[in-house]
Amino acid sequence: MGFKLKPPYKVDNTPIYFVNEDEKGVMGRTNMNGSITINSDIKDPSIIKKVIDHEMVHVDQIKSGLLKYDNNNIYYRTSTKTPFKKYSRKYNKNSPWEKQAYNNKK
């Protein structure tokens, strides 16, 4: 009879890059390939952690098939059994995927 051992640590291999951000007010981004970019102007470690925590919610949303985007639109659904709804790429803090991220709920 076999059993599975779980490691006592969490493995996270999400690539995080610091970049010069052209768009004003953008602190971080999640890319469709699962990587995160953070504005290199941010120096405070506590703010960097908050940005990473926020963007990790989006990484999880993309990995689970709930969120995707292209150059024109954002596509979001609440379940993998429902169709995607199309949203404008214009930033909206009240959008459902952003509400989850601001609440850090995956």
C-alpha atoms as one frame of an Amber mdcrd trajectory, in Angstrom:
protein
   0.000   0.000   0.000   1.509   3.326  -1.091   1.156   6.782   0.293   2.047
  10.250  -0.854   4.294  12.584   1.071   3.684  16.287   0.820   6.715  18.524
   1.197   6.699  20.776   4.268   7.256  23.795   2.031   5.406  25.495  -0.802
   7.015  25.438  -4.230   6.381  28.533  -6.307   8.237  28.894  -9.564   6.421
  31.990 -10.859   8.976  34.207 -12.620   8.979  37.773 -11.299  10.742  40.547
 -13.204  11.303  44.205 -12.360  10.751  46.423 -15.409  10.590  50.100 -16.307
   6.845  50.665 -16.551   5.728  53.093 -19.248   2.098  53.359 -18.144   1.578
  55.723 -15.214   0.146  54.173 -12.063   0.827  50.537 -13.007   2.544  48.742
 -10.152   2.510  45.236 -11.589   1.197  43.025 -14.361   0.466  39.354 -14.836
   1.374  38.003 -18.246  -0.452  35.211 -20.051   2.652  33.025 -19.725   2.294
  33.092 -15.924   5.084  35.550 -15.206   4.749  38.755 -13.200   6.333  42.118
 -13.934   6.722  44.742 -11.217   7.420  48.426 -11.716  11.129  48.904 -10.959
  10.380  52.276  -9.326   8.838  50.453  -6.357  11.495  50.065  -3.657   9.495
  49.410  -0.471   9.563  45.644   0.262   6.105  45.733   1.867   4.578  47.279
  -1.271   6.432  44.785  -3.478   4.929  41.956  -1.404   1.423  43.422  -1.787
   1.887  43.710  -5.555   3.129  40.112  -5.777   0.223  38.848  -3.633  -2.228
  40.732  -5.872  -0.695  39.502  -9.119  -0.479  35.901  -7.849  -4.279  35.882
  -7.677  -4.300  36.701 -11.406  -1.695  33.988 -12.069  -3.983  31.486 -10.357
  -7.003  32.789 -12.301  -5.143  32.314 -15.592  -3.826  28.865 -14.634  -7.290
  27.695 -13.596  -8.859  28.877 -16.872 -10.953  31.707 -15.466  -9.058  34.683
 -16.894  -7.336  35.436 -20.179  -6.655  38.483 -22.292  -5.416  39.657 -25.647
  -4.419  43.075 -27.013  -8.033  44.238 -27.189 -10.090  42.530 -24.492 -10.119
  40.686 -21.177 -12.104  37.458 -20.928 -13.359  36.286 -17.556 -15.680  33.611
 -16.264 -16.632  32.510 -12.779 -16.421  28.802 -13.571 -14.746  26.658 -16.204
 -18.213  25.354 -17.043 -19.493  28.773 -18.104 -18.578  30.752 -21.226 -16.168
  33.683 -21.083 -17.554  37.214 -20.879 -15.668  39.844 -22.855 -14.575  43.074
 -21.165 -12.708  46.141 -22.384  -8.974  46.303 -21.591  -9.630  49.601 -19.789
  -8.634  49.103 -16.150 -11.528  48.799 -13.735 -10.862  48.162 -10.042 -14.455
  46.929  -9.639 -14.192  44.157 -12.226 -14.767  40.673 -10.761 -11.186  39.466
 -11.319  -9.778  42.618  -9.708 -12.119  42.387  -6.723 -10.751  38.895  -6.036
  -7.188  40.121  -6.371  -7.688  43.130  -4.082  -9.226  40.789  -1.512  -6.384
  38.282  -2.172  -8.933  35.522  -2.667  -7.977  32.820  -5.127
